[in-house]
Amino acid sequence: MRQWTARFIAPDGEVDGAPRLRGEVVLDAGHGDVVQASLTATAHGIVEAWVGGVPASDELLTPGWSSYEWRLRYREWDVTAHVAATTVIGLVIGNGWYCGRLTWTGGRGYYGDERAGFAELRVRFADGHEQVFGTDATWTAAASETTADDLYDGQDIDARRRDDAWLHPGFSSSQWMRTRIVDADLGALEPYIGPPVRRLLERAPVEISASPSGAVLVDFGQNLVGWVRTEATGDRGAVVTLRHAEVLEHGELGVRPLRSAKATDRFTLSGGDDVFEPTLTFHGFRYVEVDGWPGGIDALRRDGGLTAVVVGSDLPRIGRFACSNELVTRLHENAVWGMRGNFVDVPTDCPQRDERLGWTGDLSAFAPSAVFLFDAGDFLRDWLRDLALEQSHADGLVPFVIPDVLKYVPAPADFGEPDSTALWSDAAVWVPWALWQAYGDRRVLADQFASMTSHARRVRGLLSAEGLWDSGMQFGDWLDPDAPPDQPWAAKADRGVVATLCAFRTARLVADTAAVLGEVAAAAEFREMADLLRAGFTRHYLDGGTITSDCTTVYALAIVFGILDEDDRAFAGARLAELVAQAGHRISTGFAGTPFVTAALSQTGHLDDAYRLLLQTESPSWLYAVAMGATTIWERWDSMLPDGSINPGEMTSFNHYALGAVVDWLHTTVAGLSALEPGYRRILIAPQPGGGLTWAEASLRTPHGLVSVRWEQGDAELAVRVEVPGGVEAVVRLPGRDELVLPSGVHELTGAA
């Protein structure tokens, strides 16, 4: 365990807003030049750090959100270029997740009600001498220019308070106070596994207009996550207010989906040229309502001054897809933007309202898509560490959200007594398996094996004597489009059928994981569990091929999870296609069925129905939202109604990635690119053209190099171009041709049209 000199400190008195903490150190003389200096920082809250008058890093929202009870992450930055003979370290501490508002209950400070900062500077000299200087009671504190900050509600910044003198040697002011040491478990400090949050992109406004009520509205043309950098010049003490939302309703800012989140930033002008960035908060928005702009709407249109800054975890983009249908290509981009906006340190459900929690079910549904779109390996390994910690302190129960702040709030009456829940708790198994398949790194399976087996054993303890998971609280096929807006759990699919099928998949994946890790006894244990579930399902839920509740989701899961024998599988495929056609090729699945329905159709010979389902533009469908102008994936199939009004349900988000899990099918079936071995050591190229598409392409930067495929449909033949990286072989299956095995290189092939 690392030994620390620094301690957590806080102002020794009341501070108006986000506190500044200041320490000044004189470097030891007589040891030669400084050859290396590093600053380690973390906080109870959010920390921003300066060394020698300049930011220590471009990273944001440090230390993010982890299971603080047992794990608080820190960042370490090289600051060699910023230290001098006398060096000042400055910290500003925001509320963040630690002290700020969390959940829809209105509560705050679930982990602690006092912000505190921690920093340690280590300086190594030419002769090997090391000097360490950290936060302690000799530091001083004062208020910063941030007078209020909250992740849900926004940030208030008063530019009249700005003065960077505190960041330089020799500063002294009677307005500064002493600090005191805050009791904290330094043994909980850990380095990040995942990447930091950073500024990723910027976007200029595409339109500035007046609403019917006369409000000034700015449209950035894309639903995004971050904030607006504001450059303004006006009277000293004047206030510019920005309120954020994802959509307009009847020409006005649509704030009802935010529920109690204010999502509002207020900037008080200094009288000079001011630049504001509210880096202690973030918003999910496309539109901003501006009040108090100097000179009004005409000056804003003429001079500009607003730039949307996109923030998120710094994940490299590795997977791409496009096709001849512009709506489908936009659907894919919407999934990319949805993931980018919800992977802000924690994989959240939504980034805008009074929630933004790490719901496990959303990630279970989307994980195979996520690990293709971005290199999310370390990000998700970091989150899985918190999952395992929460689980280990809850008798093997995987909570609904990670980190589990819901354990501190009253459970909704609909939830009942919390226990393991199909699809949601199955994230303990499904997410590590998706990572293994995508990147071929056994570490994730080894690190999570105890968590995976603990979850599976807990589920086994919940099974009935008949081998069914038919009791306890279940979300089921959450947000089935036929469910009432205020009852998202009221799906067509029998919850016991969904849970039993999910338990079967979990048991099989844990058995497969045990086999990879050489855990022979565990492999046998979980194969036996899978056999028990298969027998119970067949005996109680299968009648002449018909599955209990006889709806799209149960057939899709049964087919893809592999629980059926050959005859029942063929029946299920035909029945699934029949149900999809009866629904007019409109979506009839929720969170459980949606990731698998197109795959179930194409795997059982009903490719045309899969394409018709994909290409439907009437609600409910994937392309309905796209046709309505969506730039991210919606939470509900009809988050916005055809008349432009917002869905009346209390729970309505316009940036929710789970239902975008269909992009995995775009990658693997439409473009035809998938892994035959974990990490893409062997690749399958098997495009299945249809739906009137004339071309499609996908590429993926695998651990072995770039893989790409592009096909074009001609009158007489299918032209295919495949790129295979070094050391990798590709199995190619094209219509009308025998299977081919290709070595590395670029290959031009043809198949039957």
C-alpha positions in Angstrom: 0.0 0.0 0.0 1.3 3.4 -0.9 2.4 5.6 2.0 1.0 9.1 2.0 2.4 12.3 3.5 -0.7 14.4 2.6 -4.0 14.4 4.4 -7.5 15.4 3.4 -8.1 19.0 4.3 -11.1 21.4 4.4 -11.6 25.1 5.2 -11.7 25.7 9.0 -14.9 27.8 8.6 -17.8 28.5 6.3 -17.0 29.2 2.7 -19.5 30.7 0.2 -19.4 28.2 -2.7 -16.6 26.0 -4.0 -13.5 26.5 -1.7 -10.0 27.2 -2.9 -7.2 25.5 -1.0 -3.6 26.9 -1.2 -0.2 25.5 -0.3 3.2 27.1 -0.9 6.5 25.1 -0.8 10.1 26.1 -1.0 12.1 23.4 -2.8 15.1 22.0 -0.9 18.4 23.6 -2.0 21.7 21.9 -2.8 20.4 18.8 -4.7 20.8 20.0 -8.3 18.1 20.4 -10.9 14.6 19.0 -10.6 14.5 16.0 -12.8 10.9 14.9 -12.2 7.9 16.2 -10.3 4.4 14.7 -10.0 1.2 15.8 -8.4 -1.3 13.3 -7.1 -4.8 14.7 -6.4 -8.2 13.6 -5.4 -11.1 14.9 -3.3 -14.3 14.3 -1.4 -16.0 16.0 -4.3 -14.4 17.2 -7.6 -10.8 18.7 -7.6 -9.2 21.1 -10.1 -5.5 21.7 -9.5 -2.9 24.3 -10.4 0.9 24.1 -10.0 3.0 27.2 -10.5 0.0 29.2 -11.7 -1.0 26.8 -14.5 -3.5 23.9 -14.6 -1.9 20.6 -13.5 -3.9 18.8 -16.2 -6.6 19.1 -18.8 -8.6 16.4 -17.0 -12.1 17.1 -15.7 -14.4 15.9 -12.9 -11.5 14.2 -11.0 -11.8 11.8 -9.2 -15.1 10.9 -10.8 -17.6 8.6 -9.1 -16.6 5.3 -7.6 -17.9 3.3 -4.7 -16.5 5.8 -2.2 -17.2 3.7 0.8 -14.3 1.4 -0.2 -12.6 3.0 -3.2 -11.6 6.6 -4.0 -9.5 7.1 -7.1 -6.7 9.5 -7.6 -4.9 11.0 -10.6 -1.2 11.6 -10.9 0.2 14.2 -13.3 3.7 15.1 -14.4 4.2 18.7 -13.4 8.0 18.9 -13.8 7.7 21.9 -16.1 5.7 23.9 -13.6 7.7 23.7 -10.4 10.1 26.5 -9.4 12.2 27.4 -6.4 9.0 28.4 -4.6 6.0 26.6 -5.9 2.3 27.2 -5.2 -0.3 24.4 -5.4 -3.9 25.5 -5.7 -7.0 23.4 -5.5 -10.7 24.2 -6.1 -13.2 21.6 -4.8 -16.6 21.1 -6.3 -19.5 19.1 -4.8 -19.5 16.5 -7.5 -21.0 13.1 -6.8 -19.6 12.9 -3.3 -21.4 15.9 -1.7 -23.9 16.9 -4.4 -27.4 16.0 -5.2 -28.0 12.4 -6.4 -31.2 10.5 -7.5 -34.7 11.8 -8.0 -35.4 12.0 -4.3 -33.9 15.4 -3.7 -31.3 14.1 -1.3 -27.6 15.1 -1.3 -24.4 14.3 0.5 -25.0 10.5 0.7 -21.2 9.9 1.0 -20.4 13.0 3.1 -21.6 16.5 3.5 -18.1 18.2 3.6 -15.9 18.8 0.6 -12.2 18.1 1.1 -9.1 18.2 -1.0 -6.0 16.0 -1.1 -2.8 16.7 -3.0 0.7 15.4 -2.8 3.7 16.9 -4.7 6.7 14.6 -5.1 9.9 16.2 -6.5 13.0 14.3 -7.4 16.3 16.0 -7.8 19.5 15.3 -9.8 21.2 13.7 -6.9 18.3 11.3 -6.2 16.9 13.4 -3.2 13.1 13.4 -3.0 11.0 16.1 -1.4 7.3 15.5 -0.6 4.8 18.3 0.1 1.1 17.7 0.6 -2.1 19.0 1.9 -2.1 19.6 5.7 -3.2 22.1 8.3 -0.6 24.6 7.1 -2.6 25.3 3.9 -5.1 28.1 3.7 -8.6 28.4 2.2 -11.0 30.9 0.8 -14.1 31.1 -1.4 -13.6 30.8 -5.2 -15.4 32.5 -8.1 -17.9 29.6 -8.1 -20.7 30.5 -5.7 -22.8 27.4 -6.3 -22.2 24.1 -8.1 -24.2 20.9 -8.6 -24.1 18.2 -11.3 -27.9 18.3 -11.6 -28.6 22.0 -11.1 -25.6 23.7 -12.7 -22.9 26.2 -11.7 -22.9 29.9 -10.7 -19.7 31.8 -11.4 -19.0 35.4 -10.3 -16.3 36.9 -12.5 -15.9 39.8 -10.0 -14.2 37.4 -7.7 -11.5 36.4 -10.2 -7.9 37.0 -9.2 -5.1 34.6 -9.9 -2.7 36.1 -7.4 -3.5 33.3 -5.0 -1.7 30.9 -7.4 1.6 32.7 -7.1 4.3 32.9 -4.4 4.0 35.5 -1.7 0.3 35.9 -1.8 -1.5 36.9 1.4 -5.0 38.1 2.2 -7.0 38.6 5.3 -10.0 36.9 3.6 -8.2 33.6 3.7 -8.6 31.2 6.6 -6.9 28.2 8.1 -7.6 24.7 7.1 -8.1 21.6 9.2 -7.4 17.9 8.6 -10.4 15.8 7.7 -10.6 12.2 8.9 -10.5 9.8 5.9 -9.4 6.3 5.2 -6.2 6.7 3.0 -6.2 3.0 2.5 -9.2 3.5 0.2 -7.1 5.5 -2.3 -6.5 3.8 -5.6 -5.2 4.8 -9.0 -7.7 5.0 -11.9 -8.0 1.9 -14.1 -10.1 3.8 -16.7 -9.3 7.0 -18.7 -10.0 10.5 -17.5 -12.8 12.8 -18.5 -11.7 15.5 -21.0 -13.1 18.0 -23.4 -13.6 16.0 -26.6 -15.2 18.3 -29.2 -16.7 21.7 -29.7 -19.8 22.8 -31.6 -20.9 26.2 -32.7 -24.6 27.2 -32.7 -26.6 26.3 -35.9 -29.4 28.7 -35.1 -30.3 31.5 -32.7 -34.0 32.3 -32.6 -36.7 33.8 -30.4 -39.4 31.4 -29.0 -43.1 32.2 -29.2 -42.9 33.6 -25.7 -39.9 35.8 -26.7 -37.1 33.7 -25.1 -33.7 33.6 -26.8 -33.0 30.0 -27.9 -29.7 28.7 -29.1 -29.7 25.4 -31.1 -26.4 23.5 -31.3 -27.8 21.0 -33.8 -26.8 17.9 -31.7 -27.9 16.5 -28.4 -24.7 16.4 -26.5 -23.2 16.3 -23.0 -21.0 19.0 -21.5 -21.5 22.8 -21.1 -21.4 26.1 -23.0 -18.3 28.1 -23.0 -19.5 31.7 -22.7 -17.6 34.8 -23.8 -19.4 38.0 -22.9 -18.7 41.7 -22.2 -21.2 43.7 -20.3 -22.0 45.8 -17.2 -20.3 44.8 -14.0 -22.7 42.7 -11.9 -25.0 41.9 -14.9 -26.0 38.2 -14.9 -26.2 35.9 -18.0 -28.3 32.8 -17.4 -28.2 29.7 -19.5 -30.8 26.9 -19.1 -30.3 23.7 -20.9 -32.6 21.1 -22.4 -32.6 18.4 -25.1 -35.7 19.3 -27.0 -38.2 22.0 -27.8 -41.9 21.6 -27.2 -44.3 23.9 -29.1 -41.3 26.1 -29.8 -40.3 26.5 -26.1 -37.5 24.9 -24.1 -38.7 21.4 -23.1 -37.7 21.2 -19.5 -40.3 18.8 -18.1 -38.1 15.7 -18.8 -35.4 17.2 -16.5 -37.8 16.7 -13.5 -36.2 18.5 -10.6 -32.8 19.1 -12.3 -32.4 22.9 -12.8 -29.6 22.4 -15.5 -29.0 26.2 -15.2 -25.7 28.1 -15.2 -25.5 31.7 -14.1 -22.6 34.0 -14.9 -22.0 37.3 -13.2 -20.0 39.7 -15.4 -17.0 41.6 -14.2 -17.4 44.6 -16.5 -14.5 43.5 -18.7 -14.1 40.7 -21.3 -15.2 37.5 -19.5 -14.9 33.8 -20.4 -16.9 31.3 -18.4 -16.6 27.5 -18.4 -18.7 25.7 -15.7 -16.3 22.8 -15.3 -17.8 21.6 -12.0 -21.1 20.4 -13.6 -22.3 19.0 -16.9 -25.6 19.0 -18.8 -27.3 16.9 -21.4 -28.7 19.3 -24.0 -29.1 20.5 -27.6 -30.9 23.8 -26.8 -30.0 26.6 -24.5 -32.3 29.3 -23.4 -30.3 32.5 -22.8 -31.4 35.3 -20.5 -29.6 38.6 -19.9 -27.3 38.6 -22.9 -25.7 42.0 -23.2 -27.3 43.7 -26.3 -29.9 41.0 -26.6 -30.5 38.5 -29.4 -29.2 40.8 -32.2 -25.8 41.1 -30.4 -25.6 37.4 -29.8 -26.3 36.7 -33.5 -23.8 39.3 -34.6 -20.9 38.7 -32.2 -21.4 35.1 -31.1 -19.9 34.1 -27.7 -21.4 30.7 -27.1 -19.6 27.4 -27.9 -20.8 24.0 -26.8 -18.0 21.9 -25.2 -18.5 18.2 -25.5 -17.1 16.3 -22.5 -16.8 12.6 -21.7 -14.4 9.9 -20.8 -11.5 9.9 -23.2 -12.3 6.7 -25.1 -10.6 6.1 -28.5 -13.1 5.6 -31.3 -12.3 2.2 -32.9 -15.5 1.0 -34.7 -17.4 2.6 -37.6 -20.3 1.8 -39.8 -22.2 3.4 -42.7 -24.5 2.3 -45.4 -26.6 3.5 -48.4 -29.6 4.3 -46.2 -29.0 7.7 -44.7 -31.5 7.1 -41.9 -29.7 3.9 -40.8 -26.3 5.6 -40.9 -27.8 8.4 -38.7 -29.2 5.8 -36.4 -25.7 4.4 -35.9 -24.3 7.9 -35.3 -27.1 8.5 -32.7 -25.9 5.4 -30.8 -22.3 6.8 -30.9 -23.4 10.1 -29.5 -25.6 8.4 -26.9 -22.6 6.4 -25.7 -20.3 9.4 -25.8 -22.7 11.4 -23.7 -23.4 8.6 -21.1 -19.9 7.4 -20.7 -18.9 10.3 -18.4 -16.7 8.4 -15.9 -19.7 6.1 -15.1 -21.8 4.4 -17.8 -25.1 6.2 -17.0 -28.6 5.7 -18.2 -29.1 9.4 -19.1 -27.1 12.6 -18.7 -29.7 15.3 -18.2 -32.3 14.7 -15.5 -32.1 14.1 -11.8 -30.8 10.6 -12.2 -27.6 9.9 -14.3 -27.0 6.6 -12.5 -25.0 3.6 -13.6 -27.9 1.3 -14.3 -26.7 -2.2 -14.9 -29.5 -3.2 -17.2 -28.7 -0.5 -19.7 -25.1 -1.7 -19.9 -26.0 -5.4 -20.1 -28.1 -4.5 -23.2 -25.5 -2.3 -24.9 -22.1 -3.8 -23.9 -21.4 -5.6 -27.2 -22.2 -2.4 -29.1 -20.1 -0.3 -26.7 -16.9 -2.4 -27.0 -17.1 -2.1 -30.8 -17.8 1.6 -31.1 -15.0 2.7 -28.6 -12.1 1.2 -26.8 -14.0 0.8 -23.6 -11.9 -1.9 -22.0 -10.3 0.0 -19.2 -13.3 2.2 -18.6 -15.6 -0.8 -18.0 -12.9 -2.7 -16.0 -12.9 0.3 -13.7 -16.7 0.2 -13.4 -16.7 -3.6 -12.9 -14.3 -3.1 -9.9 -17.0 -1.0 -8.3 -19.7 -3.6 -9.2 -17.6 -6.3 -7.5 -17.1 -4.1 -4.4 -20.8 -3.3 -4.1 -21.7 -7.0 -4.6 -19.2 -8.2 -2.0 -20.8 -6.0 0.6 -24.3 -7.1 -0.3 -24.1 -10.9 0.1 -23.6 -11.4 -3.7 -26.4 -9.1 -4.7 -25.6 -7.0 -7.8 -27.5 -3.8 -7.3 -29.6 -2.0 -9.9 -27.0 0.8 -10.2 -23.2 1.0 -9.8 -22.1 2.8 -7.7 -25.0 1.9 -5.6 -26.3 5.2 -4.2 -29.9 3.7 -4.2 -29.0 1.8 -1.0 -29.2 5.1 0.8 -32.7 6.2 -0.5 -36.1 4.6 0.1 -36.9 2.1 -2.7 -39.9 2.9 -4.9 -42.9 0.9 -3.8 -43.0 -0.8 -7.2 -39.5 -2.3 -6.6 -40.3 -4.4 -3.6 -37.4 -5.9 -1.6 -34.2 -5.5 -3.7 -32.7 -8.7 -4.8 -30.9 -10.1 -7.9 -32.7 -9.0 -11.0 -32.5 -10.6 -14.5 -30.6 -8.6 -17.1 -29.7 -5.9 -14.6 -27.7 -8.0 -12.1 -26.5 -10.1 -15.1 -24.2 -7.3 -16.0 -21.8 -9.0 -13.6 -21.4 -11.7 -16.2 -22.5 -10.3 -19.5 -20.2 -7.2 -19.4 -17.0 -9.0 -18.7 -17.8 -11.6 -21.4 -18.4 -8.8 -23.9 -15.0 -7.3 -23.0 -13.3 -10.7 -23.4 -14.9 -11.3 -26.8 -14.0 -7.8 -28.0 -10.4 -7.5 -26.8 -9.2 -11.0 -25.9 -7.8 -9.9 -22.6 -8.1 -12.7 -20.0 -7.5 -10.2 -17.1 -11.1 -9.1 -17.1 -12.3 -12.7 -16.7 -9.8 -13.4 -14.0 -10.5 -10.2 -12.2 -14.2 -10.6 -12.3 -14.5 -14.4 -11.9 -15.3 -14.3 -8.2 -18.0 -11.7 -8.9 -19.4 -13.7 -11.8 -19.7 -16.9 -9.8 -21.1 -15.1 -6.8 -23.9 -13.7 -8.9 -24.6 -17.0 -10.6 -24.8 -18.8 -7.3 -27.1 -16.2 -5.8 -29.4 -16.6 -8.8 -29.3 -20.4 -8.4 -30.4 -19.9 -4.8 -33.4 -18.0 -6.1 -34.6 -20.7 -8.5 -37.7 -22.7 -7.7 -37.5 -26.4 -7.2 -38.6 -26.8 -10.9 -35.5 -24.8 -12.0 -37.4 -21.5 -12.8 -36.5 -17.9 -11.8 -40.2 -17.0 -11.3 -40.2 -15.0 -8.1 -38.9 -11.7 -6.7 -38.9 -8.2 -8.2 -38.1 -8.2 -12.0 -37.9 -5.3 -14.4 -38.7 -7.8 -17.2 -38.9 -6.5 -20.7 -38.7 -2.9 -19.4 -40.3 -0.2 -21.6 -42.2 -2.6 -23.9 -43.8 -0.1 -26.3 -47.3 -1.5 -25.4 -46.8 -0.8 -21.7 -48.7 2.2 -20.3 -46.4 5.3 -20.0 -46.6 5.2 -16.2 -46.1 1.4 -16.0 -42.8 0.7 -17.9 -42.6 -2.8 -16.3 -46.0 -3.9 -17.6 -44.6 -5.8 -20.6 -46.2 -8.6 -22.7 -43.3 -11.0 -21.9 -43.8 -13.1 -18.8 -41.2 -11.9 -16.3 -40.5 -15.4 -15.1 -39.8 -16.5 -18.7 -37.4 -13.6 -19.3 -35.6 -14.1 -16.0 -35.2 -17.9 -16.5 -33.8 -17.3 -20.0 -31.4 -14.7 -18.7 -30.3 -17.0 -15.9 -29.7 -19.7 -18.5 -27.4 -17.4 -20.5 -25.6 -16.4 -17.4 -25.0 -19.9 -16.3 -23.6 -20.8 -19.7 -21.3 -17.8 -19.9 -19.9 -18.5 -16.4 -19.3 -22.1 -17.4 -17.5 -20.9 -20.5 -15.5 -18.4 -18.4 -14.5 -21.1 -16.0 -13.3 -23.2 -19.0 -11.2 -20.3 -20.3 -9.6 -19.9 -16.9 -9.0 -23.6 -16.4 -11.5 -23.8 -13.5 -12.7 -27.3 -14.2 -15.0 -27.8 -11.2 -16.7 -24.4 -11.7 -17.2 -25.2 -15.4 -19.0 -28.4 -14.5 -21.0 -26.6 -11.7 -22.4 -24.0 -14.0 -23.0 -26.3 -16.9 -25.2 -28.3 -14.5 -27.0 -25.1 -13.5 -27.6 -24.3 -17.2 -29.0 -27.9 -17.7 -31.3 -27.4 -14.7 -32.7 -24.2 -16.2 -33.1 -25.6 -19.6 -35.0 -28.6 -18.2 -37.3 -26.3 -16.2 -37.9 -23.9 -19.1 -38.7 -26.8 -21.4 -41.1 -28.4 -19.0 -42.9 -25.3 -17.8 -42.7 -22.6 -20.4 -42.6 -24.6 -23.7 -45.7 -26.2 -25.1 -45.6 -27.6 -28.6 -43.1 -25.0 -29.5 -45.1 -22.1 -28.1 -43.4 -20.2 -25.3 -45.4 -18.8 -22.4 -46.7 -15.3 -23.2 -46.1 -16.0 -26.9 -44.5 -12.6 -27.8 -41.5 -11.3 -29.7 -39.2 -10.9 -26.7 -39.5 -14.5 -25.4 -38.8 -16.0 -28.8 -35.9 -13.7 -29.5 -34.2 -14.5 -26.2 -34.8 -18.3 -26.5 -33.3 -18.3 -30.0 -30.2 -16.2 -29.4 -29.5 -17.7 -25.9 -29.5 -21.2 -27.4 -31.9 -22.9 -25.0 -34.0 -24.6 -27.7 -33.5 -27.8 -29.6 -33.5 -27.7 -33.4 -37.2 -28.3 -34.0 -38.3 -25.8 -31.3 -35.8 -23.3 -32.7 -37.3 -23.5 -36.1 -40.8 -23.1 -34.7 -39.6 -20.2 -32.6 -38.1 -18.4 -35.6 -41.2 -18.9 -37.7 -43.5 -17.7 -34.8 -41.2 -14.7 -34.2 -41.4 -13.7 -37.8 -45.1 -14.1 -37.7 -45.5 -11.9 -34.7 -43.2 -9.2 -36.1 -45.2 -9.2 -39.3 -48.5 -9.0 -37.4 -47.2 -5.9 -35.6 -46.6 -4.3 -39.0 -42.9 -4.6 -38.6 -43.0 -2.2 -35.8 -41.0 -2.7 -32.6 -42.8 -4.7 -29.9 -39.8 -5.3 -27.6 -38.3 -3.5 -24.6 -34.9 -3.5 -22.9 -34.7 -7.3 -22.8 -35.8 -8.2 -26.3 -34.5 -5.3 -28.4 -30.8 -6.2 -28.4 -31.6 -9.7 -29.8 -34.7 -9.5 -32.0 -33.0 -8.8 -35.3 -30.3 -11.4 -34.6 -33.0 -14.0 -33.8 -34.8 -13.3 -37.0 -31.7 -13.4 -39.2 -30.3 -16.5 -37.4 -33.5 -18.4 -38.2 -33.7 -17.5 -41.8 -36.0 -14.5 -41.6 -33.6 -11.9 -42.8 -36.2 -9.9 -44.8 -38.3 -9.5 -41.6 -35.3 -8.3 -39.7 -34.6 -5.6 -42.4 -38.2 -4.6 -42.5 -38.1 -4.2 -38.7 -34.9 -2.1 -38.9 -36.2 0.1 -41.7 -39.7 0.9 -40.3 -40.2 4.6 -39.7 -43.5 4.6 -38.0 -43.6 4.5 -34.2 -42.5 2.4 -32.5 -39.3 1.8 -34.5 -35.7 2.7 -34.5 -36.0 5.0 -37.4 -39.1 6.8 -36.1 -36.9 8.9 -33.8 -34.4 9.5 -36.6 -37.2 10.7 -38.9 -38.3 13.0 -36.1 -34.9 14.6 -36.0 -33.3 12.7 -33.1 -29.5 12.9 -32.8 -29.2 10.4 -30.0 -31.1 7.3 -28.9 -34.3 7.9 -27.0 -35.3 6.2 -23.7 -38.8 5.5 -25.0 -39.7 4.5 -28.6 -42.0 7.6 -28.5 -40.2 10.0 -26.2 -41.6 12.6 -28.6 -45.0 12.1 -30.0 -45.8 12.7 -33.7 -47.3 16.1 -33.0 -44.1 17.3 -31.4 -45.2 17.0 -27.8 -43.1 15.1 -25.2 -44.3 11.7 -24.0 -46.5 12.2 -20.9 -44.6 9.7 -18.8 -42.7 11.1 -15.9 -39.6 9.1 -17.1 -38.7 10.5 -20.6 -35.1 10.9 -21.8 -33.8 11.8 -25.2 -30.4 10.4 -24.6 -30.5 6.8 -23.5 -28.3 4.3 -25.3 -29.9 1.0 -24.4 -32.3 0.7 -27.3 -29.5 1.5 -29.6 -28.1 -2.0 -29.1 -29.3 -2.8 -32.6 -26.1 -1.4 -33.9 -24.4 -4.6 -32.9 -26.5 -6.3 -35.6 -25.5 -3.6 -38.1 -21.9 -4.5 -37.4 -22.2 -8.3 -37.4 -24.9 -8.9 -39.9 -25.5 -6.0 -42.2 -21.8 -5.2 -42.7 -20.9 -8.8 -41.7 -17.9 -8.2 -39.3 -17.6 -10.3 -36.2 -15.1 -12.2 -34.1 -14.6 -15.9 -34.4 -12.1 -15.9 -31.5 -11.9 -13.4 -28.6 -10.0 -10.3 -29.6 -10.5 -10.9 -33.3 -7.6 -13.3 -33.7 -9.9 -15.0 -36.2 -12.5 -12.9 -38.0 -15.8 -13.8 -39.6 -16.8 -11.8 -42.7 -20.4 -12.7 -43.5 -22.4 -9.8 -44.8 -26.1 -10.4 -45.4 -27.4 -7.7 -47.7 -31.1 -6.9 -47.8 -33.6 -4.2 -47.2 -32.8 -2.5 -50.5 -29.4 -1.4 -49.3 -26.9 -1.0 -52.1 -23.8 -0.8 -50.0 -22.6 -1.1 -46.4 -19.2 -0.9 -44.7 -17.7 -1.3 -41.3 -14.2 -1.1 -39.8 -12.8 -2.0 -36.4 -9.4 -1.3 -35.0 -8.8 -4.6 -33.2 -5.9 -5.5 -30.9 -4.2 -6.9 -34.0 -4.8 -4.0 -36.3 -7.5 -2.6 -38.6 -10.2 -4.9 -40.0 -12.6 -3.6 -42.6 -15.3 -4.8 -44.9 -17.3 -3.0 -47.6 -19.8 -4.6 -49.9 -21.7 -3.1 -52.9 -24.7 -4.7 -54.4 -24.7 -4.8 -58.2 -27.2 -6.2 -60.7 -25.3 -9.4 -61.3 -23.0 -9.8 -58.3 -22.0 -8.7 -54.8 -18.6 -6.9 -54.7 -16.8 -7.2 -51.4 -13.6 -5.7 -50.2 -11.9 -7.1 -47.1 -8.9 -5.8 -45.2 -7.3 -8.3 -42.8 -4.4 -7.2 -40.4 -1.2 -9.1 -40.0 -1.2 -12.3 -38.0 -5.0 -12.7 -38.4 -7.1 -14.9 -40.7 -10.6 -14.3 -41.9 -13.3 -16.8 -42.6 -15.4 -15.4 -45.4 -19.0 -16.5 -46.2 -20.6 -14.9 -49.2 -23.9 -15.7 -51.0 -23.4 -18.4 -53.7 -19.8 -19.2 -52.8 -18.0 -21.8 -50.7 -16.5 -20.6 -47.5 -13.1 -19.0 -47.9 -10.2 -18.6 -45.5 -8.1 -15.5 -46.2 -4.7 -14.4 -44.8 -3.7 -10.9 -43.9 -3.9 -8.3 -46.7 -6.5 -6.6 -48.9 -8.9 -8.9 -50.8 -11.4 -8.1 -53.5 -14.1 -10.8 -53.8 -17.5 -11.4 -55.4 -20.6 -13.2 -54.4 -24.0 -13.8 -55.8 -26.3 -10.8 -56.1 
